[in-house]
Amino acid sequence: MDHDELLARYDRQMRRQAPADGPGARVERVGDVVRHIAAPGDGEGDGWNGIIWSDLDDSTADAAIAEQLRYFDSLECGFEWKVYGHDRPGDLANRLLAAGFEADDEETLLVADTHALAADTGAPAGLVLREVNDAAGVDLAVRVQEQVFGRDASGLRGHLLAQLATPRPTTVAVLAMAGGEPVASSRVDLPVGRDFAGLYGGGTLAEWRGRGVYRAMVHFRARIAAARGHRFLQVDALPTSRPTLQRLGFTALSTTTPYVHRLGASAQHSG
């Protein structure tokens, strides 16, 4: 499958026909915009609210941006507009900035063949990788995330617990254990009926970095995704992880940049 065909498949399955990311969340298509709304009860910073896909042009972009600002303001929550390098119009990013959004770090959309990555079963000596399948495991995975990234991960805890309560979780957390203690955690999203599984949240304690833990977690999650029938893995990679992933066989499809609109920013911007 060539680059353009694979990108078109990604846009169709993961953006235009995007699934909700968990119980209670929903996806809505309004005109030429597809948006994701977090489950009721998720606080600011917990569930994800944002624009997944848009098909705009010079004549429709500003009105669509204003409409989404009004909508999310009515929900009293901030949201994110994910802008991909191939999105239209070409100045969409500048229009979002003019409307009060703030740009986060650019990431590279990388993809790889799931089964090729699943074939590697190696792991660093003394390391055991396992799926999280109970509340105790969720607590360990969240603890690692908070230690590595230095921020509260209670929203992630709620999401993972809600997933465990479903018959077929679409998010699976993974733990790397050494001597009975967690040293890394990550997760894999497994949307039903999609070719693409997503890798997210890889975090490793400082003393275990540079020892192949991240690579081992990629291969382990690839095996989970392959068992669920996903053909491809996708990652939104920062520059720090992109070289490692490309050495493992990932290739670039596009770029993606989150443009964040914070709660209350509309009033500040208009003032």
Residue pairs with C-beta under 8 A, 6 or more apart in sequence:
1 9
3 251
3 253
6 111
6 232
6 253
7 86
7 253
7 254
9 195
10 109
10 111
10 196
10 234
10 253
11 53
13 194
13 195
13 196
14 52
14 191
14 194
14 196
14 234
15 34
15 52
15 53
16 34
16 53
18 27
18 34
18 36
18 52
18 53
19 27
19 170
19 191
19 192
19 193
19 194
20 26
20 27
20 36
21 36
21 47
21 48
21 159
21 170
21 171
21 189
22 39
22 47
22 159
22 162
22 163
22 170
22 171
23 39
23 162
23 163
23 165
23 166
24 38
24 39
24 40
24 41
24 162
25 36
25 37
25 38
25 39
25 47
25 48
26 36
26 37
27 34
27 35
27 36
27 37
27 52
28 34
28 35
28 37
30 67
30 71
31 60
31 64
31 67
32 54
32 55
32 56
32 60
32 64
33 51
33 53
33 54
33 56
33 64
33 67
33 68
34 51
34 52
34 53
34 54
35 49
35 50
35 51
35 52
35 68
35 71
35 79
36 48
36 49
36 50
36 51
36 52
37 49
37 75
38 46
38 47
38 48
38 49
38 77
39 47
39 162
42 155
42 158
43 155
44 77
44 78
44 263
45 155
46 154
46 155
46 158
46 159
47 155
47 159
48 80
49 72
49 75
49 77
49 78
49 79
49 80
50 79
50 80
50 81
50 82
50 258
51 68
51 79
51 80
51 81
51 82
52 82
54 64
54 81
54 87
54 92
55 88
56 64
56 87
56 88
56 89
56 92
57 88
57 89
58 89
61 89
61 92
61 95
62 95
62 99
65 81
65 95
65 96
65 99
66 99
68 79
68 81
69 99
69 100
69 261
69 266
72 78
72 79
72 261
73 266
76 263
77 263
78 260
78 261
78 262
78 263
78 265
79 260
79 261
80 104
80 258
80 259
80 260
80 261
81 96
81 101
81 258
81 259
81 261
82 256
82 257
82 258
82 259
83 92
83 93
83 96
83 256
83 257
83 258
83 259
84 109
84 254
84 255
84 256
85 254
85 255
85 256
86 254
89 95
93 103
93 257
93 259
96 103
96 259
97 103
97 259
99 261
99 269
100 261
100 265
100 266
100 268
100 269
101 259
101 260
101 261
101 265
102 259
102 260
102 261
102 262
103 257
103 258
103 259
103 260
104 257
104 258
104 259
104 260
105 238
105 257
105 258
106 255
106 256
106 257
107 236
107 237
107 238
107 255
107 256
107 257
108 236
108 237
108 239
108 242
108 252
108 254
108 255
108 256
109 234
109 235
109 236
109 237
109 252
109 253
109 254
109 255
109 256
110 234
110 235
110 236
110 237
110 242
110 245
110 246
110 250
110 251
110 252
110 253
111 196
111 232
111 233
111 234
111 235
111 250
111 251
111 253
112 222
112 232
112 233
112 245
112 248
112 249
112 250
112 251
113 231
113 232
113 233
113 249
114 197
114 222
114 225
114 226
114 230
114 231
114 232
114 233
115 222
115 226
115 231
116 249
117 218
117 219
117 222
117 233
117 248
117 249
118 219
118 222
118 223
118 225
118 226
120 219
121 219
121 223
122 216
122 219
123 129
123 212
123 216
123 220
124 211
124 212
124 213
124 216
126 178
126 179
127 176
127 177
127 178
127 183
127 213
127 216
128 176
128 177
128 178
129 174
129 175
129 176
129 177
129 216
129 217
129 220
130 137
130 174
130 175
130 177
131 172
131 173
131 174
131 175
131 224
132 138
132 140
132 141
132 160
132 164
132 172
132 173
132 174
132 175
132 185
133 164
134 164
135 161
135 164
137 173
137 175
138 157
138 160
138 161
138 164
138 173
139 157
140 175
140 182
140 185
141 160
141 173
141 174
141 175
141 182
141 185
141 187
142 153
142 154
142 156
142 157
142 160
142 185
143 182
144 175
144 182
144 183
144 184
144 185
144 203
144 205
145 153
145 156
145 185
145 201
145 203
146 152
146 153
147 203
147 205
148 203
148 204
148 205
149 203
156 201
159 171
160 171
160 173
160 187
163 169
163 170
163 171
163 172
168 192
169 190
170 189
170 190
170 191
170 192
171 187
171 188
171 189
171 190
172 187
172 188
172 190
172 221
172 224
173 185
173 186
173 187
174 185
174 186
174 187
174 188
174 217
174 220
174 221
174 224
175 182
175 184
175 185
176 182
176 183
176 184
176 185
176 204
176 208
176 213
176 216
176 217
177 183
178 208
183 204
183 205
183 207
183 208
183 213
184 202
184 203
184 204
184 205
184 208
184 213
184 214
184 217
185 201
185 203
186 199
186 200
186 201
186 202
186 203
186 217
186 221
187 199
187 200
187 201
187 221
188 197
188 198
188 199
188 200
188 221
188 224
188 225
189 197
189 198
189 200
190 197
190 224
190 225
190 228
190 230
191 197
191 198
194 230
195 230
195 231
195 232
196 230
196 231
196 232
196 233
196 234
197 221
197 224
197 225
197 228
197 230
197 232
197 233
197 234
198 233
198 234
198 235
199 218
199 221
199 233
199 234
199 235
200 235
202 214
202 217
202 218
202 241
204 213
204 214
214 241
214 244
215 244
215 248
218 233
218 245
218 248
221 233
222 233
225 233
233 250
234 253
235 241
235 245
235 250
236 256
237 245
237 250
246 252
